Amino acid sequence: MSVRVLRPGLLTSVQDLGRYGLQHLGIVPCGAMDPVAHRIANALVGNAATAATLECTVLGPELVFGRDSLIALYGATFEARVDRKPFPRNRPVFIKAGTVLATGAASRGARAYLAIAGGFRVPEVLGSLSTYIPAGFGGLAGRALKAGDVVPGASDLRELSAARLAQIARRGLHEVSGVRTVRWAAPELTVPYGDGFTVRAMEGRHFAQFDSASKDAFFGETWKVSPDSNRMGYRLKGPPLARARAVEILSEPTCLGTVQVPNDGTPIALMADHQTTGGYPKIAEIAGVDIPGLAQLAPGGQVRFVRCTLAEAEAARRTMQAQVRSVEQSLGWEHGR
């Protein structure tokens, strides 16, 4: 066995970058809620961005490793311990067989990604390893992890981890909490600081149908992530939004970042497991560059929306892509690639 689950945490699942090109068949992309953190976690252990990681949400799991492993925990700041000692985050860490990694509550951010050399090996479904919990497929048995589960890794995990450890040891290793690691760490790119996060958004297809008070409230109020939010969508608590005139809307395609407003007036920002179509009015479309940061907000987190143009959203996306590529290239150098 590679990794056995002693305690599953609040919501821990196997994720990769998702399955695309199937929305016309009613199959959502799903994948990592924070794809940037997922990619950097993989890069820290020398994996391709497409390798599967464990997405840990708000309250992390307790895991025991059956073989020597090179691992990394990147993203939200979790209280993490290895054999009851503080675990070094945001860097590659070499642990011996039998080591227990316990992650508690997140103190900043909501999601961290645990990567292992060679990736987690679960059956591919429709071109992806990601778990889609509502439909019960992908990942490990199509569900969140539970106590007693065994998540397989690469068959040559021990040898692969040792070889990659030797590569990153060129600049020297040191021992922290009884494990071997490096003196450097990957920069944080998506976890917001402070209580709130500013999200860039464009006026949605039905923005003009909302009354003036609702238009002003959407871009003027501070919204809170509701406790009944999930991977499908974030419900935002604030003043109810209303349309000036109720007009029947036919169901039409939705996408990651669409903000819909159902009849109760509560806006819902669609996230990784969003439905493929919807008939609620769309008040806004969130700039893709801000989706990873939004995914790092736990219930109670605050959001403010600011207007942006499509051109500004595209420019911001290119800037973030360049930052991520730069980090991946630097980490690739550390791994001799």
N, C-alpha and C positions, 0 to 999 in steps of 0.2 A: 504494500500500500504506500501511497505517497503522503497524503494529508488526511488525517481523521478528525472529524468534528466532535469536540467534547461539549461545546456550547455554541449554538448557532448565531447568537446575537439577534438583533431586531429584524433585520432583513439582509441576509447575505446570499448572493447568487453569483453564478458563473456568467460573465459577460465578455463580449468582444466588441468590435466596432459596429455590429449590427448586420441585418440582412436587408438589402436594398433592391429596388426594381420589381417589387412584388405587391405594391399597394393596390394595383388594379385588380388583384386577386383577393383583396381584403386582408393581406398580411402586413403587419406593421414592421417598421425597421427595428424597434427595440434597441438593444445594445447598451453600452455604458452611458449612464446619465451625464457623467463628466468625461467625455472622450479624450480631452487633453490630459487629465490626470491618469487615465488608463494608458495612454500612449507613453507617457514619461515613466510610469511604473514599469512597463515592459522594457523600455530602453535602459533602465537602471540595471536590469539583470541580463542585458544583451539579447532580448527577444525582438522579433519583428512586432510592429504595432498591431498586427492582426491576431497575435496570440491571446488566449483567454486569460482573464484575471478573475479574482474574487472581488466583487463590489460589496463593501461593508458600509452599512447605513446606520448612522446615529449611535447605535450601540453595537460594537463589533463582536466577532466570534472568539472562541478559545479553540485552538488547533494544536494537534501534535503531529510532528513531521516524522515519517517512517524512515526516511533516508537523508543523508547529508544533502543540504539544499542551499542554493544561493537564492535569496528572496529579497523583496523590497516592498515597503509599505509607503505609499505616496498619496497625497491629497489632503483631506481634512486632518486636523490634529486630534488623534485619538490617544487616550491613556493606554499605552501599549507596554506590555512587559514580556520578557523572555525569561522563563524560569524564575519569575518573580522579581526580575531586575529590569530597569528602564530599557526599552528597545530603541535603537537608533533609527529614526525615520528618514525618509527621503534620500536613501542611499542603499547600495547593495550590501547585504549582510549574509555571511556564511554561517549556517547553523548545523549542528551535528544531529544525527538521527536520534530520535527520542526527545528532542527539544519541544517544549510547550510555549506557544505564543498566545498570550491572552490580551485581547483588546477590549477596553472598557468603553466608556462614553466619550463621544467627541466633544472637545472643549471649544473648537473653532471649525466651522464648516460642518458638513453633514455626511460626506462620502469619501472614503479612501479606497485605494485599489491595491490588493495584494498580488504581486507578480512572483512567479517562480521560474527559474531557468528552464527553458523549453516549453513553458506554458502549461496550463491545465488541459488534460486530454479527455474531452467528453465527445460523444457522437455529434457529427455535423448534421444539422437539419436545415435544409433549404439554403445551403451555402454559408451558414453561420453556426457558431457555438453558443450564441447568446440564449439566455433563458427568457421565455415569454410566459410569465406566470398566469395571466388571465386565460390563455388557451392551453396551458399545460404541456408545452413542448420546448425542446432545446435545453441547453445546460445539463444539469444533473436531474433527470426524471421530470423536467419541465416545472420545477418548483424551487422555492427558496431552500437553502440547506437546513438540515435538522440534525440533532444530536445522533451520533452513530454513523453518519454518512462518511464515506471514503471518497475523496476527490482524487482521481488518478493524475499523475504527472507524466513526464516523458519516461520512456522505458530506460533511458540512459541518464536519468536525472543526476545520479551521484557523480558519474564521470563528467557530464556536461558542467555541473556546478564547480567541480574541482578545476576544470580547464579554464572556465571563465574567471574564477577566483585568481588563478595564476596570471591572467591577463591584466586584471585591474590592480594586481599587487606591484606593478612596475614602479609606481610612485610611493609604494609603502602601504602597509596595513597596520592597524593597531587594534587592540582588544578592548571592547566596551561591553560590560555586563556579561563577560564570558563568551562573547561571540566575536568573530573577526569581521572588520569592516574598514571602510576608507575614511580619510580625514575630511573629505569634501562632501557636499550634499547638493542635490538638484534644486534649482530655484523654484519657489512657489509661484504659479501663474494664474490660478483660478479661484483660490479660496479667499473670499472677501474679508477685509479687516473691519472691525467695528460691528455695529448692530444692523446696518443696512447695506443695500446694494442698489446702485443705479443701473437701470436697464434701458438700453436704447431700443426704440420701437417705432415702426412706421404705422400710419393710419391704416386700418384694415378695410376690407372690401365694403363693410357696412357701417363704417364710422359715421358717415353723413346722416344715417338714420337715427342716431342717438340725439337726445335733447341737449341743449347747450350746457346745462348743469352737469350732465353725465360726461360730456366731452372734457369739460374743465376738471372734473373730479379725477378722471382716469389719469391725466397727465399732471395733476396738481396735488393729489392726495398721497399719503404714505400708506401702502398696503401691507398687510401681514399675511404670511403663509399660514393657512389654516391647518389644524391637526388632521383633518380628513383628506389631506393631499397625499398623492402617491406617485408612482412612476408613470402613471397615465397622464396625470395633470395636477397642477398646483391650483387649489382654490384660494382666492385672495380675499381676505376680510377687509371691508371698508364700506363706504356708502354704496347702497344699491344703485346700479346703473339701469337706465330706462331709455327706450326709444321714443322719439316724439310721436311716431305713429306705428302701430303694430302692422307689419307687412309679412305675409307668409313667405318663408324662405325655403327653397328646395334644398335637400341635402346635396352637398358638394364636397370635393376633396379637402382634407385638412392636412396640415404639415406641422413638423416640430416648430414650436414657437408661436403658433396661432393662438390668439386670445379670444375665446368665445364667451358669450354672455347668455346663459340660460334664462328662463322666465323669472327666476328669483332675483335676478340682477347681480349675482355674484360672478365676477370674471374668473375664468379658468384658463391658465396658461398651459397649453398642451406640451407634454414632455416626451421622453423616449418611447414609452409604450402607448402613445396616443392612438386613437381610433383613426381609420383611414378616411372616413367621411363624417360629416356632421351637418345638422340643420339649424344650429344656433347662429345668431349674427356674430360676425367677426369684427371686433372693435379695433384690433391691432395685430401686427405681426412683429414679433421680437427679432431683433438682429441676431443672427446665428452666433456671432462672436460672444454674446452675453449668456447663451444657454448654459455653458459649463459653470459659470459663476452663479447663475440662478439655481442650478442643480445642487450647489453647495449650501443652500439655505435650508436650515431645519425648520420645523413648525415654530411659528412665532417670529421668524426672521422677517425683516422689513424690506420692502421693495418700493422704489420710486421709478416711474417711467418718464423718459425724456424723448422728445421727438428727434428722429433722424431721417435722412433721405436714404433711398436705396444705394446711391453712390457712396454715401458716408458709411453705410453698413458694410458694403463691399470692401472699402478701403480698410476699415477696422478688421475685417476678417482676414485680409491679406497680411496685415501687420501681425496678428496673432499667429497665423500660419508660419510666418517667417520666424517668430520667436520659438515656436514649438520645434520647427525643423532645426534651428540653431542648437537648441538643447539636445535634441536627438543626435545630431552630428557630433556634438561634444562628447556625449555618452558613448557613441559608437567608437570614437577615438580611444576612449578609456578601455573599451573591449577589443581594441585592435582591429577595428573595421573601418 
